[in-house]
Amino acid sequence: MSPTTRVTMLDFWSIIVFLVNSVIFILIGVNTHITIFSAWKEILVAIMAVTVARAAVVHPVMTYYSSPNLWKHVVFWGGLSC
């Protein structure tokens, strides 16, 4: 198989995977009952807990590696880890 064919096949299957993931995401959304949002307080607490936990992990680690403060904020809000 030529290199051009490999790249074309990789691009083709990447698009197929994206479309299938999109369909699955939409089907899950259609199947989700609106009553799940009656637990909005628990959802809000979970979001806050994840945000605090992310800050508790990212900032000390980035400080250990002597990263600039701007990088700390970018990594924190980007949801990335070192």
N, C-alpha and C positions, 0 to 999 in steps of 0.2 A: 504494500500500500504506500503510495507516495505521500510525502509530507503535506502537500496541499489537501489531499483527500483526508488525512488524519485531522487536520485543523477543521475542515468542513464538517466532518462527522462529529467532532467534539463540540463544535458550535451548535449543530443540529440537536444533539442529545441534551446539551445544556438548556436549550429552549424548551424541549419536551419536558424535562424535569421541572423547569420553572412553571410551565402551564399545568402540569399535574399537581404540583404543590399548591398552585393558586386555586384549582378546582377543589382540592381537599379542604383548604382553608375556608372557602365559601360554603361548602357542604357542612362543615362543622359549625359555622356561624348560623346557617339556616336551621340546624338541628338544636341549637342552644335555646333554651327557654328563657324568656325575659325575666322570669321569677328569680333567676340567679342573681340579679342585681338588687334583690331585696336585702342582700348581705353587704350593702355598700360600706357599712362601718368596718367590717372585717377586712374588706378589700383595701380601704384607706389605711388601716393599721398595717397591713402587709406591705403596701407600697412604701410607707414611711419607714418600716423596719428594714426593708431592703436598701433604701437610700442611706440610712444611718450606717448599716453594716458595710456598704460599699465605701463610704467615707472613712470608716474605721479601718478598713484594709488598705485602701489606695494611698491615703495621705502618709501614713507611717512608712510604707514601703517606698514610695517615691522620695520621701525625705532621706531614707537610708541610702538611696542611690544618688543623692544630691541633685535631683532634678529641679529645674526652675519651677517657680510657683505656678506659672501659666500652664505648664505641662500637667501639673497635678490636677488642675481644674478640668483640663481637656480629657484626661484619662478618666477622671471621676464621672463626668457627664457623658462620656462616650461609652461607659460601661465596660471599659477594657481593664485588663490587669497587666502588670509588668510581665 
